[in-house]
Amino acid sequence: MDQSKNAAALEGRKRLGPMTKKPVRRYTVDGKRMTSDDLQRLHEYLIEIETIAIISDEMRVVVESEWPELAHKLPPK
């Protein structure tokens, strides 16, 4: 690619702004892949509740990785 095309491509990226999405992580809980909709519902649920009494180790990893600010709602290990 010549320099003028490269400069135009870079200029186009600047206009779009920085990427705001987090990298997509894939999670499997109880042998089922969690979709982005599942993660969104889980996040909304975690915001609404005060604490969780019981949680699987797999789900704990999801919560601690995706929303560390909500990990205080999890039961002790």
N, C-alpha and C positions, 0 to 999 in steps of 0.2 A: 504494500500500500504506500502510495507516495505521501509526502508530508502534508500536502493541502487536504487530502482526504482524511488523514489521521487527525489533523487539527479540527476539521469539521465534525468528525465523530466525537472528539473530546468536548467540543463546544455543545453538541447536542446533549451529551450526558450532564453537563453542568446545568443546562436549562431544566432538566428533569428533576434535579435536586438529589439529595442523598437518599439512599434506600432506607426505608423506615421499618420494613418487616424483619423479624428475627429469622435466622436460619430455621428451616423446618426440621424438627427432630421426629423420629419415628418411635412410637412406643407400642409395646405389646403387653397387654394385661390379661391374665387368665387365658392365654392363647389366642386372644382377639386383638387385631390391630386397632388402635385408637385413631379415629378420624379427627380432622380439625374441628368438626362440629361437636364431637365427644369432648374434646379439650375445652371448647368454649363453654359447653354446658357445665362441665366440672368446675371451671373457673368461676362461673356465675354462682354455682352452688356454694363453693368455698367462701365466697365473699359474703353470702347471706347467713351462713351458720356461725355459731360461736366456737364450737370445738367438734372434733371427730373422736368417737369413742374407740372404734376399731378400724384399722386400715391394713391392707396387704402390703408386703414389702415392695411389690411391683408398683402399686399405686403411690406409695410413699416416694419412690424415685421420681415419678412423674411430677408430683406436687413440689418436691424440693428442687427439682431441676427447672421447672417452668415458672414457678411462683415462690421463690424463697421467702418473700415477704409474708406469705401465708402459712409457712411451715410451723409457726407457733400454735396453730390450730390443731396440729397433729398430736396424737397421743405419744408419750415417751416410748422409745424403742425397747 
